[in-house]
Amino acid sequence: MAHIDNAVLTHAIAGTHVRTDISCTLFIADPEEYDGGELVVEDTYGHQMVKLPAGDMVLYKGTSLHHVRPVTKGARLASFFGYKP
């Protein structure tokens, strides 16, 4: 499984690279609507698996390695983004 580090994003208009301090995932689909699809974040406390109700959001360090487990049934809908204060 490839891990993703979204700490560096490309600005959509300027095309420049922006480093983010905080990554966010907003869950749009309820967990009962799909099997699998857990967000796995690796941090100093180990692997954290996250699958939250629709409307809930998880924040984590932008430099944390993370990936999403395969969805085996249904559809996982989520939005993710980074933030630099």
SVG drawing of the C-alpha trace seen along z (x, -y; Angstrom):
<svg xmlns="http://www.w3.org/2000/svg" viewBox="-25 -33 31 39">
<polyline fill="none" stroke="black" stroke-width="0.4" points="0.0,0.0 1.5,-3.3 1.4,-6.0 0.6,-9.6 2.2,-12.7 0.0,-15.7 2.1,-18.3 3.0,-19.9 0.1,-20.9 0.0,-22.8 -1.9,-26.1 -4.7,-25.7 -4.3,-29.1 -0.6,-30.1 0.8,-26.7 3.2,-27.2 3.8,-24.7 2.4,-25.4 3.4,-23.5 0.4,-22.8 0.6,-22.3 -2.8,-20.6 -4.5,-18.1 -8.3,-17.5 -10.7,-14.8 -14.4,-15.6 -16.6,-12.5 -19.6,-12.9 -21.0,-9.3 -22.1,-7.5 -19.9,-4.5 -22.9,-2.1 -23.0,-3.1 -19.7,-1.4 -17.3,1.4 -13.6,0.6 -12.4,-2.8 -10.9,-3.6 -8.4,-6.5 -5.2,-5.2 -2.9,-7.9 0.6,-7.1 1.7,-9.3 3.8,-9.1 1.2,-7.0 1.1,-4.4 -1.5,-3.6 -4.9,-5.3 -7.8,-4.0 -10.6,-6.5 -14.1,-6.1 -16.5,-8.8 -20.2,-9.6 -21.2,-12.0 -20.5,-15.6 -17.6,-14.7 -14.0,-15.8 -10.7,-14.6 -7.6,-16.9 -4.0,-15.5 -0.5,-16.8 0.1,-17.6 3.4,-15.6 1.7,-12.4 1.9,-9.6 -1.6,-8.4 -3.7,-6.3 -7.2,-5.0 -8.0,-1.3 -9.7,0.1 -13.5,-0.2 -15.0,3.3 -18.7,2.4 -20.6,-0.9 -19.0,-4.3 -16.8,-6.3 -17.5,-10.1 -15.1,-12.4 -13.4,-15.7 -9.8,-16.4 -7.7,-19.5 -4.7,-21.1 -4.4,-24.3 -1.5,-26.6 -2.3,-29.2"/>
</svg>
